[in-house]
Amino acid sequence: MKNVVTIVFLLWGFSLSGQTIVPGGYVQGNWTQANSPYLIQGSITVNYGQSLKINPGVEVIFQGLFPLYVYGVLVADGTAAQPVVFRAQDTTGWHNDALPSGGWRGIHYDYAPAGDSSRLNYCYIQDTKHGVMGNASIAGGLRAYRGLHVSNCKFFHNQSTQNQSNGVIINVSTFAPGQKFEMDHCEIFDNATRVAAIMTDNYTGGNMHIHHNKIYQNTGGCGLWAIWCRLLLEENEIYNNTSTIDGSAVKVSVSKDSKIFRNKIHHNTCETIGAVHCTAGKVDIDANLICNNQHTSGFCGATDGGGGIHVAHNDNGDFDSTFYIVRNNVIANNYSSLAGGGIYVYNARVKIMNNHFVRNSSAAGSAAVMRCIGNQSELEFQNNLFYGNQNFIASPACIEVFEAAYLKFAYNWMETYYTQFVSESVPADVYGDTTNNLSGSSPGMINPTNTVSVNDDATLANFDIAGNSPCINTGNNDTTGCYVTPLDFAGNNRMVVRMDIGAYEFRYSENIENELNQKPTLGLYPNPTRDFVTMTFPESGGGIVLINADGRSLLTKDSLPFDYTLSLKDFTRGVYFIIWSKDGKQITDKFVMD
């Protein structure tokens, strides 16, 4: 009989004076606020085929360095007023990762089939630590080997610094193709970590959608590091993070068709690399505010540098597999103690288009905005606004090209002539007409920052161009290969006559074309395209109809997820329309096959 009682305790725990003691082992069922707190005295597991639901207001308190393993289903569903709290009882020794005391080991979701109902909503996950087991221990706060939805959660006071290659607060990896990890409206802050406060690490090509989160005041590693995945990082605020060695506020490595879109990335401090760091893969950096970031180590070498952005090719991979588009961004008041205060390019193919580069600076050895190294580099600058950038050496050049395969520099606004603005140590093959660039004393912004100081807060400035700006109607509409979005940084439709120079475009409040286009879109990307088009829907479960320019229906798809990629291998060049509908709601958008 004693053994039977013991098994019951391991499965369910037992309640004592308004609390439930869980000795360890398998757990399932329904944890309620009436039986809270749940005191965890050993490693616990939700087994295959089992489920555990944790209700609002429940506290799960770990009384030692124990993990929560999930092979079945775990739903922790709190509310804003009554979150589910996962924490350690004793945080003595939490600051010392080499000690076995002072924390717990986090939540580990193992593999699961598509359609798994697990989720974390309004949860606090705190006090986890990596501990003395090195690679044998799981990520500090959360590790997910499956598609998972994490929303409205807070991850704080976690640390993972003992093992230099595996210290991670949130790690998402190797889940089945077609599954999706989504994190939204979460806060990740005050964590200490070598590698990342969030890490998306996926070798199977699953989708990562990280949106509407705040990532701030983390120390030691990256704000977010995505590896081997398709990442959509949008509408996040990433700020006041401090990174060591090659950590960055946002780092994307060997990732295919990823997009960094409409984020505010500001006031981050990085040791050897820019605040946004991309190495290998195909990444679109679009419509972000990247400002007041600083790179601190002036002795990091030619492969490092950059204050705002650093893009590079992975020298171990196929060169053609790496391609970056940097467009529609405001890049302001960033600082590099080496080179490239605004952006640094190391041996990569980059199209840089319709950006503001304002009051960025660097300390030594190169230009304030750009340092381009690598004889395979292919650089295209078009429709950019450069103003008030400064390096603290004698050279007046703002862009310095050490070597490149070819360079295109056209329809940009700057304060001096091309030959003074761009310095080429090893002359590249210059493509296009450099006489189309404009120069002058002021581009006519409404209220930009006043100094080149990294402390002049660009988040409070207004970089929009005024009605008398020389940048209005002076850009180039030929954007082949750059896939300029229909909307500018401010969310306004682009002009149809002549594109403006810079990330913002002059707004005509009575422009009929603008008014007609103020409709929701499907976020079609890339557009124009050749091989495929990816669309993002306002909700899952809807259907689409694809129509050609003659109005003929070509295909229909029903019951689609939030994101859907359509292969275009059987279609020819031309204009196509997509109609998405669900429950009486309808959105029409178009794309071009070139």
Residue, then its C-alpha position, 0 to 999 in steps of 0.5 A: m500500500k505504501n508504494v501505491v501512495t507514493i505513486v499517487f504523490l508522484l503523479w498528482g502531488f498532495s495538498l497541505s494547508g492551501q498548498t500542494i507539494v509535488p515530490g517529482g516525477y510525472v504530473q498531469g491534470n488541472w492545477t488551480q489557484a485554490n491549491s496554489p502554490y505548487l511546491i516542486q521538490g524534484s524534476i517533473t515531467v508531463n509524459y507522452g499522451q498526458s496533459l497539464k493545465i495550469n490556471p490563472g493565479v497559480e504559483v509554481i515554486f521550484q525548491g531546487l535546481f529542477p526542470l519541467y519536461v514536457y513530452g505531452v501537452l502543457v497549457a499555462d494560461g494566466t491573465a493580465a491580473q492573475p499570471v501563472v508564475f514559475r519561480a525559485q523558492d530560494t535565489t541564494g547563489w543565483h548569481n553564481d552559475a557554478l553553484p548548484s543552489g539558487g534557481w531552477r532549470g526552466i521549461h523544456y518542451d520536447y518534440a510534438p506533432a503538428g497541431d499540438s495545443s501547448r501554449l504559454n500565455y500571461c506567464y512569469i518565468q524567472d530565477t532560472k539558471h544554467g547551473v553546473m551541468g554544462n551542456a547537460s542542462i537545458a536553456g535557462g528559461l524556455r526550450a522548445y523543440r516544437g511549434l509553440h505560441v508564447s504570448n504576454c509572458k515575462f522572462f526576467h531574472n534568468q541567467s545562463t553564463q556557465n557554458q560559453s556555447n550553450g548559455v541561452i535564456i530562450n532556445v527554440s530549435t529543430f522542430a518539424p517542418g511546417q511548424k511555427f514558433e510564435m512569440d508576441h507581446c512578451e517582455i524579456f529583460d534583466n537576464a544575464t546570458r552569454v549567448a542570447a536572451i532569445m535564440t531561435d535555432n532551427y535546422t529544419g526550416g520552420n517559421m519563427h514569428i517574433h513580434h510586438n515584444k520588448i527585449y531590454q536590459n539583458t547583459g552578456g549576450c544577444g538580444l535575439w539570435a536566429i540561426w538556420c531558420r526563416l525569421l520574421l522579426e517585426e514590431n519589436e522594441i529592442y533596447n538597452n542590451t549589453s553584448t560581449i564578444d560577437g553578441s548583438a542586439v539582433k543577430v541572424s546567421v545562415s537564415k533563409d528569406s528572413k525579414i527584420f521589419r518595423n522594429k525600434i532597435h536603440h541604445n544597445t552596446c556591443e563589444t565587437i559588432g553592430a547592433v544588427h548583425c547578419t552573417a550568411g543567408k538572405v535577410d531583408i532589413d526593412a523600415n526599422l529605426i536603428c539608433n543610438n547604438q554603440h560598438t565599443s572595441g576599437f581593436c576587434g579586427a577587419t571582420d568586425g565593426g559597425g555601430g548600427i548594422h553589420v552585414a557579412h558573408n559566411d566565408n565557409g559557404d556559397f557566396d551566392s547564398t548570401f544577399y542583403i537588402v537594407r531599405n527604408n530604415v532610419i539609421a541615426n546617431n550610432y557610433s563605432s569605435l572602429a569603423g562604419g558608425g551607420i553600417y559596416v559591410y564585410n565581403a557581401r552583396v548588399k542593396i542599400m536603398n531609401n534609408h536615412f543615415v543621419r549623424n552616425s560616427s566612428a572613431a578610427g580608420s574609416a568612414a562614419v557610415m560605411r566600411c566595405i571590405g572584400n573583393q567579392s563585395e557588390l554594393e548598390f546605394q540608391n535613394n539614400l539620404f546622408y546627413g551630419n555623419q562624422n568620423f574623428i580622423a582627418s579623412p572627409a570621406c563618409i563612405e570608405v570602400f577598401e575593395a569591391a567587385y562593383l559599386k553603384f552609387a546613384y540618386n543619393w543626397m549628401e553634403t558634398y560631391y561624390t568624389q569627396f564623399v566616397s573613398e575607394s582604396v582599391p577602385a571598384d567597377v562603378y556601375g551607373d551614373t554618379t552625377n545623378n546624386l544631389s548635394g547641398s547644405s540641408p536635406g530639409m528634415i523636420n526635426p532631426t537630432n542636433t549632434v553626432s553624439v550617441n546620447d542625442d536621443a533619435t527616438l525623440a526626433n522627427f526625420d521626415i522631410a519637409g515640403n520644401s526638401p530637395c529630396i522630394n521627387t528627385g529619387n529613382n523609380d527604377t528599383t529592380g531587384c530591391y523590392v521597395t515596399p508600397l509603404d514608406f517608413a511612416g506607413n504612407n504610400r509611396m508616390v507614383v510620379r517620382m520617388d523621394i530620397g530617404a526613408y520617409e517620403f513627402r505626404y500629400s494628404e489630398n492625394i487620391e492615390n494615397e487615399l485609395n490605397q489606405k487598405p490592409t495588405l497581405g504583406l506580400y514578400p518578396n514583391p516583385t518576385r520570381d520563385f515564390v510569394t509569402m503572404t501574412f494574413p490577419e488571422s488563420g483559417g481563411g482562404i485565398v483566390l489567385i487571379n491573373a491580370d485578365g481576371r481569370s481565377l487560377l487557383t484557390k486554397d482554404s483553411l490557411p495558417f497565419d503565414y503561407t508561401l505559394s510556389l510560382k514555378d508554374f506561372t509566367r511573368g505578369v501581375y497577379f491579384i490575391i483575394w483573402s477572405k474569412d467570415g465576410k472579411q476580405i483583403t485584396d493585394k497584388f504582386v508582380m512576377d518579373 
